[in-house]
Amino acid sequence: MIAKQLNHLQTDYIDLFLIHWGMPAKKKEGEDDAEKDSEGKLIPALIPFMDTWKVLEKYYKKGVFKSIGLSNFTNEDIQKIYDEAEIKPHNYQGECHILLPEHERAAFLEKLKIIFTAYAPIGSPGRYDEETGDTGNSTPKGDVLGHPVPQELAKKYNKTPAQILLRHLTQRGLVVIPKSVTPEHIKDNINIFDFELASEDVKKLDDIKERQRLFLFQSASTHPWFPFPDAMEQIKSGTDK
């Protein structure tokens, strides 16, 4: 599988390789996709995390992976892997934005000297297909980019709301990975280092009370190792609709 990925990328090394989530599933025979039951839920394969981590360590030692890490794990499982690992995780990637600020997780990762990378930092506005209504593993609820606070601050600083959101997270010391296919937006997303949010404006963003996880991973919600209790609450209450 790793050789196949290297071939597709046309490279002999990968800068960062992550375990995508802590919910392993059975693999379809002869395919890369996971097996699902009649309700579209992943069929678990309870492979210990450390078995997979040891493979990453092997490729790290070979120089094929320049750094290794985790994504979508509980703090408890991150700690277990950290304690048992020969090569400690370098990076953790998780959903993080003004509606899911993850301050507790950020502090936890900082203690372990694991870099925290925020995905969906501007709310992943393209996650919802307006034509088909398909939400995939996410919910259309929760407007991060259109929230009134970044909208207000964008006018104050003469920046876009996305730039305000990205600057906020970088001032917290987080890495951000916004996604865009629009050249103008890509340029804007990197142009966030010529200004700094004042402390009172950082507080405005930090004080937002709404809470909304945007990526619920519904297909894995019945997995015994599902890592997001708050997502389960949203799924059960129907707020992902």
C-alpha positions in Angstrom: 0.0 0.0 0.0 2.8 2.5 0.9 4.7 1.6 -2.3 1.5 2.3 -4.2 1.1 5.7 -2.6 4.7 6.6 -3.3 4.2 5.6 -6.9 1.0 7.7 -7.2 2.8 10.7 -5.7 5.9 10.1 -7.9 8.3 10.4 -5.0 10.4 8.2 -2.8 9.5 9.8 0.5 6.6 11.5 2.2 7.1 14.5 4.5 4.3 13.6 6.9 2.3 10.4 7.2 -0.6 10.1 9.6 -2.9 7.3 10.9 -6.1 8.9 9.6 -8.3 7.9 12.5 -8.5 5.4 15.4 -11.4 3.4 13.9 -9.9 0.6 11.7 -12.3 -1.2 9.5 -12.3 -4.4 7.4 -11.0 -4.0 3.9 -12.9 -5.1 0.9 -11.3 -8.1 -0.8 -9.1 -6.9 -3.6 -10.0 -3.2 -3.1 -8.8 -0.2 -1.1 -12.2 0.6 0.2 -13.6 -0.4 3.6 -16.4 -2.9 4.1 -19.8 -1.5 5.2 -22.9 -3.1 6.6 -26.4 -2.8 5.2 -26.9 0.6 7.0 -23.7 2.0 5.5 -21.7 1.7 8.7 -18.0 0.5 8.7 -17.4 -3.0 9.8 -14.8 -2.8 12.5 -11.4 -4.5 12.4 -10.0 -4.2 15.9 -6.4 -3.9 15.0 -4.4 -2.5 17.9 -3.2 1.0 17.3 0.4 0.1 18.1 0.5 -2.5 15.4 -0.1 0.2 12.8 2.2 2.7 14.6 5.1 0.2 14.4 4.7 0.2 10.6 5.0 4.0 10.5 8.0 3.8 12.8 9.6 1.3 10.4 9.2 3.6 7.4 10.4 6.6 9.4 13.6 4.8 10.3 14.1 4.1 6.6 13.7 7.7 5.8 10.6 7.1 3.7 8.5 9.1 6.1 10.1 12.3 7.3 7.6 12.6 10.2 4.7 10.6 11.5 1.5 11.3 13.4 -2.1 10.8 14.2 -5.5 12.3 13.3 -9.0 11.9 14.8 -7.9 10.1 18.0 -8.9 10.7 21.7 -6.4 12.2 24.0 -6.3 9.0 26.0 -5.3 7.0 22.9 -2.8 9.6 21.8 -1.2 9.2 25.3 -1.2 5.4 25.1 0.6 5.5 21.7 3.0 8.2 23.0 3.9 6.1 26.0 4.5 2.9 24.1 6.1 4.4 20.9 9.8 4.3 20.1 9.3 7.2 17.8 6.9 9.7 19.4 4.2 11.3 17.2 5.4 14.5 15.6 2.0 15.8 14.6 -1.7 15.6 15.4 -4.3 16.7 12.9 -7.8 17.5 14.1 -10.9 19.6 13.4 -10.4 23.0 15.0 -12.1 26.4 14.5 -14.1 29.0 16.4 -17.0 26.6 16.9 -14.7 23.8 18.0 -11.7 25.6 19.6 -10.1 22.5 21.2 -8.2 24.5 23.8 -7.9 21.5 26.1 -6.5 19.3 23.3 -4.1 22.0 22.3 -2.7 22.2 25.8 -2.5 18.4 26.0 -0.5 18.2 22.8 1.8 21.1 23.7 2.8 19.2 26.9 3.8 16.2 24.7 5.5 18.5 22.2 3.2 17.3 19.4 2.4 19.9 16.8 -1.3 20.5 16.4 -2.6 21.0 12.9 -6.1 22.4 12.5 -8.2 21.0 9.7 -11.4 22.8 8.6 -10.0 26.0 10.2 -12.5 28.2 8.2 -15.3 25.6 8.5 -14.7 23.7 5.2 -17.5 25.6 3.4 -17.3 23.2 0.5 -18.3 20.2 2.6 -21.9 20.4 1.7 -23.1 19.7 -1.9 -26.0 22.1 -2.4 -27.1 20.4 -5.6 -27.3 16.8 -4.2 -27.7 17.6 -0.5 -24.8 15.2 0.2 -23.0 15.9 3.5 -20.7 12.9 3.4 -19.1 12.6 6.8 -20.0 16.1 7.7 -22.9 18.3 8.7 -24.0 21.5 6.9 -24.8 23.1 10.2 -22.4 25.5 11.8 -21.3 28.5 9.7 -17.7 29.3 10.7 -16.9 31.6 7.8 -20.2 33.5 8.0 -20.2 33.9 11.7 -20.7 37.6 12.7 -17.5 37.9 14.8 -15.0 37.2 12.0 -17.3 39.1 9.6 -17.0 42.1 11.9 -13.3 41.8 12.4 -12.7 41.4 8.7 -14.0 44.9 8.2 -11.9 46.3 11.0 -8.7 44.9 9.7 -9.5 45.2 6.0 -9.0 41.4 5.6 -11.3 38.5 4.6 -13.2 36.5 7.2 -11.0 33.5 6.3 -7.9 35.5 6.9 -9.2 36.5 10.4 -10.0 32.9 11.2 -6.6 31.6 10.0 -4.7 34.4 11.8 -6.5 33.6 15.0 -5.4 30.0 15.0 -1.8 30.8 14.0 -1.6 33.3 16.9 -2.6 30.4 19.1 0.4 28.6 17.8 -1.5 26.1 15.7 -0.7 25.0 12.1 -3.6 25.6 9.7 -4.5 23.7 6.5 -7.3 25.5 4.7 -8.5 23.9 1.5 -9.3 25.9 -1.7 -9.2 25.3 -5.4 -9.6 29.1 -6.1 -6.3 30.8 -6.9 -7.4 34.1 -5.3 -8.5 32.3 -2.1 -5.2 30.3 -2.0 -3.2 33.6 -2.1 -5.4 35.2 0.5 -5.0 32.2 2.8 -1.2 32.6 2.9 -1.4 36.4 3.2 -2.0 36.5 7.0 1.4 37.4 8.3 1.2 41.2 7.7 -1.1 41.9 10.6 -1.8 40.8 14.1 -5.2 40.5 16.0 -5.4 42.7 19.0 -5.9 40.9 22.3 -9.4 42.2 22.7 -10.3 40.8 19.2 -8.7 37.4 20.0 -10.9 37.4 23.1 -14.0 38.1 21.0 -13.2 35.0 18.9 -12.3 32.9 21.9 -15.5 33.9 23.7 -17.9 32.6 21.0 -20.2 30.2 22.8 -21.7 28.2 20.0 -20.3 24.7 19.7 -20.5 22.6 16.5 -18.4 19.7 15.3 -18.6 19.8 11.5 -17.2 16.4 10.7 -19.2 13.7 12.4 -17.9 10.5 10.7 -21.4 9.0 10.7 -20.2 5.9 8.8 -18.0 5.0 11.8 -20.4 6.1 14.6 -21.1 2.5 15.6 -17.4 1.6 15.9 -16.5 0.6 19.4 -13.5 3.0 19.2 -15.4 6.0 18.0 -13.5 9.0 19.4 -16.0 11.8 19.4 -18.7 11.7 22.1 -19.9 15.2 21.1 -20.4 14.0 17.5 -22.5 11.1 18.8 -24.7 13.6 20.6 -25.2 15.6 17.4 -25.9 12.5 15.4 -28.5 11.2 17.9 -30.2 14.6 18.2 -30.4 15.0 14.5 -28.4 18.2 14.3 -26.4 16.7 11.5 -29.4 17.0 9.2 
